[in-house]
Amino acid sequence: MRIKLNIPENSVQTDTAYMSDVLGEQKNFPVLVIGRDSYIEEAWAEVVFDSGMIYNLQVGRYTSIAGDVKIIVDMNHDYRRVCQGRINGAPYRRPERIRRKGQVVIMNDCWIGDDVTIMSGVTIGNGAVVAAGAVVVKDVPSYAIVSGNPAKVIGYRFEERQIEALELIRWWNWTAEKVRAAAGLLYGDIDTFIETFLPDAQRELQQIPMADIIPMEKTKSGPDRRLLYIPDFEQDYPTYSNVIEAFVNSYADTNYELLLYIREDADLQEKLERLDDIFSKYEDVDCYVNLFVANPEDERSLFGQVDGYITNRSTDNVRYMDMADLYGISCISGVDVPMFAEQVTERMCRTQTDKMQIDELERKVGELQTMLSNLTNACKQQIAQLSTNQYAMNLSVDNLKYEVLATQDKSMARCGDGEFAVIAGVNRQKFQHADAELARRLMEVLHMENEEILLGIPDIYGDLSKYNTECRYNIRAYLTEEVRKQNYDLLDMDRTYYDAYVTRPYASYHDNNTDAPKQRFDALKKIWQGRNLVIVEGEKSRLGIGNDLFAGAKSIVRILGPAEHAFDRYEELLAETKKQGKDKLVLVALGPTATVLAYDLAIEGYQALDIGHVDIEYEWFLAGKGRKTEVKTKYNNEVAGGDQVEDPDILTVIFFHFLVSILRNLFPLIIMFQIIVDFGEHIRDAVIEDDIFVRDENLRDFRLIIRQYEAATCHEIEDTEWQSGF
């Protein structure tokens, strides 16, 4: 069947599905789904329809398709048959042994020239250009320019660094109003556009929380793989029943997991009942299916935790494919036949002879996979080294041993992405604006020569295998070519740095579900075991409050600075800290300000550690989160809503420490009585002398109580098992 497609310019104002009656039987079938502000001058879709094999064409936003374009949708021939034609008087049978690749997807911001032919199963990536007369037989990379028959890549629209930036910005997902407002920049210079919008895109990406998906105990054969599918309940011709059936038939008795995302709306109960009817057919089949029920704003967070996305025919499908592309996960067509590779094998096993041939083929494939795995393992380190040395050859980041800080009285300053951003004059972080003096001081720290001060940088320039998927993605999203070059220009390639992630023992690592994080935290605690501590922190950081992180300390004095832009009060912070004496261990958590403060204290003979995110990491560890999440009572700039901090209830905190002291140490009653007396006196007086930057009387009471209470009760407290009560 030949279907004419003509969609004039400016006629598509919202993502739209164009319906067609197929063979007079299928009504309102979405032959074409097209995004807003795309148009088709004139195209012809060559389509073959029959029962159970109905495909469609999908076009993203801001895509232009010229005249005389031909799109082949599911017209495949089995060339292995003796006869390729039709025999008069004999019934025609559709080919069964070949893969039926029917869905054609043209993503966002593409240009398809005149007289182009696009074959079935092809996906054309974002920003791609297909030259006039080209015949496209395989997928086209994003921003590639292809030409010829068959079409081949002849170049790219922009430089690699610019493409990386555009794929982070993904302006086509903006609201129509925002796109119109930015039209002047969209039609203008690429670098100006990137400079304007990239920082916001990077910040937005970092603030996307990970969805709290129920984990499954994978105990079957094969690798762990999670495939995301979003059931198209609202479609007249949904694919969800076929997808579930294909998954069950293909991945029973394996560690593959099908994650079904269900929108939480008024029809939720009906949707669950539909799924229950399908699942009831497979009660005796052992396979993994997971349901995630949430609101639409949670959709994006799913894609960072899966290995593949299964497409459908909905108007949202291209948007979902775009999310998958952002996170670098593969897309599996949910409308092709067969859907999974295992189904190909199933369809080919028609006879015992065929089965034997397939078994032999699988054996050879297994041998090849083993050889490939061995080759991959042998080359991994070399490849990592090559990528590390793109701009320099001798960058060395030592995996710092915790005992160095515990036994050698060394100080430590750290420079990470936030510090590099300040040096570059970029306002990447809400809690610390770019400051010329702060940038100058950070440069001084980067180029210091003092063996008593360990300079830490993130170990992100080489092999990333020790990090989890989320962390590896964030690192790669951050380390654009431009950023790598900038950082390499700042660093000394002949120097040994230390791993700044020493203060991040948990959330970023792939082993965070083992005993390794506990061992790292235990090693950290030994640094301040039996020491008198001075903690310099933001007023809402509350390091160690509500947990036992500093339970082994002898005493604690807290110096509270501003939650944001602490460098504005730097001299006061420095002076207040120096009053505490050189016999105490100073722990600093103030963002980029901490880097400079630890350095200045160290060169004056204090032992000071830029401790960074250690407390919030410990909170995640105690909660078993395995990822970065909001903690209501503690400031955290790395998660959405992390700056919306609630004050903990004073009595809750006191009660928590009270129980810890009783159960773990059996303190004399006189000490407990003294604590209660001190509490009443401070509530009465509401006076604090050594706490700086106090904002109101209520917080004033709270801070003094916590400081003095901890100093009274932390003596010889070790490894308490109590967790936060708030």
N, C-alpha and C positions, 0 to 999 in steps of 0.2 A: 504494500500500500504506500502511495506517495502523498505526503501531507505538506501543504504549502504553509510556511510560517512567515508572516509579515507583521512586524511590531514596530510602528513608527516611533521616531524620536520623541522624547518627553511624554510618551503615553503611559509609561509604567511608573507610577508614583509610589507604589508599595510593592513588596515582593508578591508576585501573582502567579497562580497556576492557570494555564489555559487548557480547557477540557475539550474532549472529542468523543463522539460516539464511535466506538470501534466495532466494525463489522455489524453494526446495527444491534449489538447485544450489550456490550459494555457501555454504560452511560456515565457521563461525567468523569471520564478517565483523564488524569493529568498527563497529556502528551508532552507538554512543555511547562517547566517551572522557570520563571525569569525574575531576577532581582530588579530593584528600582533603578531608574535612569539608564537601563540597558535598552538596546534596540536591535532589531533584525531588519535590514533593508529588504532582503528576500532570500529565504533559505528553503530547502526541500529536505524533509526528513523521510528517508526510505525505511519503512517500518514493516515488519512481519509480525502479525499478532496471531496467537492461538491460545487455547486454554492453558492457564498457568504460566505463560511466558509473555508477559507484557512489560515492556520497558519504556523508558522515556528519556527526554533530553532536559538537562538542567543547566541554566546559565546564571551566573552571579550578578553582582551589581556593577554599574558603570562599565559594562562591556559593550563593544560595538561589533556587529556582524554585518559585513558588506553583502553585495548581491551575488546571486548564483552560487551560493554555498550549498554543498550537498553533505548531509550527515547520514551515515549508514547506521541504523539502529537495529541490531540483531538480525543480520543477514549473513549467515555463515554457511559454508558448504563443507561437507565431509569429503575431502579430496582423496581419501583412502578407499572410497567406494569404487567399484568398477565403472559405474555409469554416473556421470555428473549432471545429466539432463533429466527430463521428465519422459516417461514411457507412456505412450497413448494407451489407454485402457487399463493401466495398472495404478493402484492407489499410491499416492506419494507419501513417503514417510520422512519426517524431519530427522536430521542427523542426531544421534544420541551420544556418540562417543567423543564428541568434541566439546570444548568449553564454549558455552553460550554467553559471550560478553556483549551485553546489549546497552547498558547505561552509558551515555555520553555526558560528561560534565565539563563545562567551560566556566572557570572560576571568575574572579572579580578583576576589573580593570584590564581586560584583554581586548586586543584588536585582531579580528579575523578578516583577512583581505578577500578580494573578489575571487570567485571560481575556486574556492578551497574545498577539498574533500576530507571529511573527518570520519575515520572508520570506527566501528563499534568498540565499546570498552575503553575508549581514550579519555583521559583527563588532561585538560590544558590548565596549567597552573596560573596563579595570580600574576597579573601584569605581563603575560606572554603576548608575543606578536607572531602571527602566522602570515607569512607573505603570500601574495596573490598566486593562485595556481598550485599551491602546495598540496600534497597528499599526506595527511597525518595518520600514521599507523601505530604510533606508540605515544605514551605520555610525554607532555612537554613540560620542562622545568619552569618554575616561576621566573618571570622577567627574561626568559630566553626569547631569541628571535630565530624562527625556524623557516626553512625554505626548501623547495625541491620535491622530488618524487623518488623514494620516500623522503619525507621532511626530515632535515637534520639541523642541528643547532649551528648557526653561523655567527652568533654573537649574543650579547646581552645588552639590555637597555641602559644599564648603569654599572658603575663599579661595584665590586663585591661588598665593600663596606657600606655603600649606599643601599644596596639590595637588602643587606642584613638589617639596616635601620628601618627601611620601609616595611619589612616583614614583621618588625616589632610594632611599628605604628599602626599598620592595617587600617588606614583611614576610611576605607569603604564600609567599615562597621560602625562608623560614627552615625549620629542622627543626621537626617537630611538637612536640618537647620545648621548644624555645625559644619557640614560639608559646604553648604552655600556660603557660610561666613568665611570659610578658608579658601574660597575659589581663587582669589588672587594669588595665594601661595601655591595652590595645586596646579595652576597654569604657569608658574614661575620657576625660579631657580631651585634645583633639587637640594642643594646644601642648605640654603636658607630654610626650606621647608623642614628638613631633618633637624636643624638646629632649634627650630621653634617647637617641634612637637615630640621629638624623641625623649627628652627628660620625663615628660608626663607619662609617656607610654611605658618606660622602664619602671617608673614608680608605681604605676597601676598594676603592672605585671607582678611586682614584688608583693603587692598588697592582697593578691588573690589568695584566699585561704584554701587549704586542701580539704576536700569533702571528707567527712568522717564515715568512711565505708567500713561496714562490718567485715573483719578479716575472716578467711576460711582456712581451716587446717588442710593443706594440700598434702595428701598421702598417696596419691596415685602415680602412674607412670608419666614420664615426659617432663618437659620444662613447665614452669609456672607462667601462664599467659592469661591476661584479663582482657576480654573483648567487650567493648561498650556498645550497647544497642539501645536506641530510644524508640520504643514502640509507637507506630503511627496510628493510634486508635482513631483519630479524627478523619482518616482518609476513607474514601469510598472503596478503594482497592488497597487495603493495608498489606504490609509485608511481614508483620510480626509473627504470625503463625508459621509462615514458611521459614523464617529465620530461626525460630526456636526448634522447629523440627530438624532443620539442617544441622544445627548445633548439637542436638541430642544424638543424631545419627553419626556425626563426625567425631565428637569428642567425649563420648562415654568412656569411663574408666581411664581418663587422663586428668592432668592437673590444669587443663584449660577451664576458665571460668567465664560465664556469660553474665555481664553486669547489665541489668535492665534498669534504666532510669525512668521513673514514673512521676509525672508532674502531680503535685498535690493541689487538686482542684475539686470542684463540686462533683465531678464524675469519677473520683478516685475509687470508690467502692465498686462501681460497675467495671472499671478497668481491672481491678484485682480479681473480680469474679471471672472475667474473660480469661485471664492468665491461669487461674485455678482450673478452669475447664480444660485448657491445653495441657497443663502439667499432670492432670489426672490420667492422661493417656500414657504417661511415662513413669508411673509409680515404681516400676521394677527396674528402671534404668538408673545407673549410678553415675551421675555427672553433677557438676557445680553450676548452680544458677543463683545469682545474688540480686536482690531487689533494693534499689535506692530511691526512696520517696522524698522529694524535696520541691522547693519553689524554683521557678525559672532562673532566678538570680544565682542559683547554685550550679547551673549547668557547666559553666566554664571550668569550675574547680575540678570536675571529674576527669577532664582530658589529661591532666598532668599525672594521673595515677593508673592509666591503662596502657595496653600494648597495641591495641587496634580499635578502630571505629568501624562499625558495620553501617553502611548507608541505607537510605530508604528513598521514597519518592516524595516526601513532604516538602513544603515550601521552606522549611528550616534546614533542609539537608545540606545545602551549600555552606550555610553559616556554620554548621557542625563540622563539615569537612575543613573549613578554614581554621577552626579551633584545633582540629587534629593536626593540621599542617603547622600551626604555631608551636605545638608541643613536640613536633617531629615524630608523630606516631602514624602508622600505616592505615590506609582505608581499604576496607573489604566491601565490595559491592554486594549489598543485600538484595539485589534484584537480578543478579546473574545466575545462571544454571550451569554446572553446580556452583554453590557458593564457596565451599571450602575444598581444598586439595583432596581431602580424604574422600569426598564424594566422587571425584574423578575416578579414583581407584575402584570405588564401589560400582560405578556404572560400567566399568570395563570388565569386571569379573563376571562374564556371562557363562563361561564354561570352566571345567576343571583345568583344562589346558591353559586357558587364559589366567587362571588363578596361579598356576605354577610359574608362568612367565612373570606375573606381577611380583610373586615372592622373590624370584631371582633378581628382578629389577630393584626391589626394595633392599635386598641384601647388598647389591652393588652401590646403591645410593648411601646406605649406612656406612660402607667402607669409605666412600668419598667424603662423607660428612666427618668421619673420624680424622681422615687426612687433613681436611680443611680446618678442623678444630685444632689439630696439632700445629699446623702452619700458622693459624691465627695467634695461638699462644706464643709461638716462637717469635712472631713479628710485633706483638703488642708493645713491648717495651721500646723497640726501635721506632715504631710509629709515634709513640708518645714522645720520645726524645726529639724526633723531627718536628713535631708540632710545637714542642717547647722551644726549640731553637730557631723559630721563624725569624726572630730579630737579634738573638744573641745566643752564644754557645755555652756560657758558663754560669748561668743563674742557678744557685744552689739554695734550697730551702731545707734545713735540718729538721727532722722530726724530733722536736724538743722533748727531752726526758724530764718528767715532773720533779725527779729528785734533784736536778740541778738547781731549781728554784727553792727547794726545801732545805738543801744542805750547804749551798755555796753563797747564800745571801746575795744572789744576783737580783738586779732590777730588770724590768721588762717594759718596753714601750712597743705599741703595735700600730701598724699602718695598713688599713684595708681600703675597701672601695669608697667608704665615706671620706677618709683622709685624702685619698687621691682626688676625689671630686672637689674637695675644698681647695687643694693645691691648684687644680685646673680652673678655679673660680666658678664652679657649677653648684647651684642650689639643688642638690639631689635629695637632701634630707630635711624634713620639716623641723627637727629638733636642733639643727645647727646650720645657720645660714652661712654662705660664703663670706669670708673675712680675710682681707689682705694680710693683716698681721698674723692671724692664725695660719694662713698659708705659708708665710715666711718662716714661722716657728716650726711647722711641720717639715719643711724642707731642711731646716737645721737638724732636726731629729734624723731624717733619712740619711744625712751625710755625716753623722757623728762618728767619732772614733774613740770609743770608750769600752774597754773589755768588761767592765762591770755592769754594763747595760746591754741586755739582749734585745735586738731589734727584730720584731716579728712582722712578717707579711703573710697573707693567706697562701697556702700551698695549692695554688690553682693553675700553675703554669706548666704542669707536667701531666703525669698519669692521674686520672680522676676516678680510678676504679674503687677507691676506698669510700667514696661518697655515694649516697643514695640517688635515685633517679631525679627527685625534685631538686636536690642540690646541684647535681651535674647540669641539669637544664638551666638553672639560674646562673651558674658560672658561665656556661656557654652563651647565654643571652647577654650577660654583662661583658664578657670578653670579646667584643667586636674587634675587628682589625685596628680601628682607630684607638680604642682603649688600650689594647695590648701594646701598641707602639708607644703611646703616651707613657704607660707605666714602665716599659723597658727603658725609655729615655731617662726616667727618674732614678732607676735602680742601678746599683753598681754590680756588674756581672762578675767581678773578681771577688766578691764578698760572700760570706756565708750568712744567710738570714735564718731566722727561726720561725717555726710554724705558728702563726697567730691564732690558729684554730685550737691551740692549747686551752683556751678559755671556752671553747665550744665542743665539749666532749660527747655530745649526744645526737641532736636532731639531724645533723648533716650526714651522718655515717650510715653505711648500709648494714652495719652490725648492731644497730640500736635495739634489736630484739634479742640480743645475747647478753652474756655477763660482762662483755667488754666495757660498756658505759659505766657500770658500777665500779669496775676496777680503775677506770680513769678518774672518776669522782673521788674514790678513796685515796688515790695518789694526790689529787688536788688538795684534799683536806689536810694531808700531812704537811703541806706548806705552812699553814697557820696553826697547826696543832701546838697547844700550849703557849701561843704567842699573844702579846697584847696588840690589838688591831686598831687602826684608824681607817674607817671606811669613808671615803669621799664619794658621794653619789648625788644624783638628782633627787629632788625632794619627793618624787613619787616612785623611785626605783625600789627602795625597801629591800635591799639585799639581805637574804637570810631570815627575814621576818616571815613567820609562818612555816618555816622548814628548819631542818637541823644542819644546814650547810656549814655554819660557823659554830656548831656545838662544841667543837674541840678547842676553841679559842679560850684564852685566859680572861680577857676582857675586851670590850668593844666600845670605842668612841666614834660617833657618827658626825660628820660634817656634811650638811645638806646644802647643795647648790641648786640653781634653777633647773627645772625639768627640761627647759629648752634654752638654747643659746648661752650655755654656761661660760663660754669664753668672754662674754661681756663683763663678767665678774671675776676674771681670772686672778688678778692680783690679790683680791680679798681671800679667795679660796687658797692660794698659795701661802699667804701669810698665816691664815688660820691653821693650816695643816702643819706648818713648821713649828707652831707653838707646842705641838704634842710631843716633841722629843724624838731623837734619832734611835731610841731603843725599841720603837714600835714598828710593826710592819704596816705599811700604808697600801690599801687596796683602793683603786680608783676606777669608777665607772661613770664617765661623763662624755661618751662619744669621742670625737676628735680632740676635745679639750683634755681628756685623760692621757692621750699620747704625750702632749707637751708637759703636763703636770708631772707625770711619772719621770720624764726625762730631767726636768729641772730639779726635782727632789733628789734624784739619784746622783746627779753631779755635785750636790751639796752634802752627800754622805748618808742620805736616808735610803732604806730599802723600800722601793715602791713598785707595785705591779699594776699595770693597766689590765684590769680583770674583766672588762667588757661585759659579755652576756652570760657569765657563768651562772648567775642565780636563776635567770629565766630558763636556761637550759636544764638546770636542776629541777625546777618546777615541772617541766615537760617530762623529765625522766621519772619523777615520783608519780606522776599521773599516767605514765605509760602511753603518752600520746604518739610518740614516734614521728612527730612533725611539729611545726611551729603553730601554736594556737594562742589565743588571747587568754591572759590571766587578769581577772577583773581588778585586782588590787595593786598591780604592778605595771609601771610604764614600759611599753615595748613598741618600738617604732617599726618593727618588721612584719607585723600582721595588721590586717584591717581592724580598726577599732581599738588598737593597742594603746593609743594615746588617751582614750576615754577611761580614765582610772577612777575607781571608787575607793573612798577611804574605808579601811577595815574597821570593824567595831573594836574599840579599845578593850572592852571586857573580853571579847573573843580572843584577842592576842594575849592578854594577860593570863586567861584561863589555859590557853594552849601551853605557854611556857611554865605555868604553875604545875600542870599535870606532868610535863616532861621532867621537871625538877624532882617531883615526888617519886615518880615511877622509876626513873633512871638513876637517881642519886640519893634519894631519901634524905633530903636536906633537913637539918635541925629546924624545929618549929620556930625558933627565934628568928631565923632568917626569913621564913615565910611571913612571920608577923611584921618584920621590918619592911618587907616589900609592900604589904598592905598599907602600912603607915605612910610610906613614901608616896604611894599612889594617891592617898587622900590629901597629903600636903601639896602635891603638885597640882591637883585639881583645884585646890583652894587658892594657891598663890598665882598660878598661871604665869610664871616667870621663867625665863630661860636666858642664860648669860652667854654661853659659848656656841649656840646654834645660830648660823648666819642665814639670811634671806628668809626669815619667817614671815609668812603672809597674813596669818590671822591667829586669834587667840586659841581657837579650838585645835588647830594643827600644832600649835605651840605646846599644848599639854601632851598631846599624843607623842610627839617626837622626844620630849624629855623623858617621858615614862619609858619608852622603848629603849632609849639609850642606857639609862641607869639600871633598868631591870635586867637587860642582857648582861651588863658588866657584873651584876651581882650573881647571876645564875649560870653563866656560861662556863664557870670554872670546872674543868675536868669532865665535862659532858661529852660523851663520845657516841657516835653512830646511833643516835636515837631513831626509832622507827616511825615516829609520829610524823604525819603530813599536815599540810595547811588545813586549818579549820575554817578558813574563809575563802 
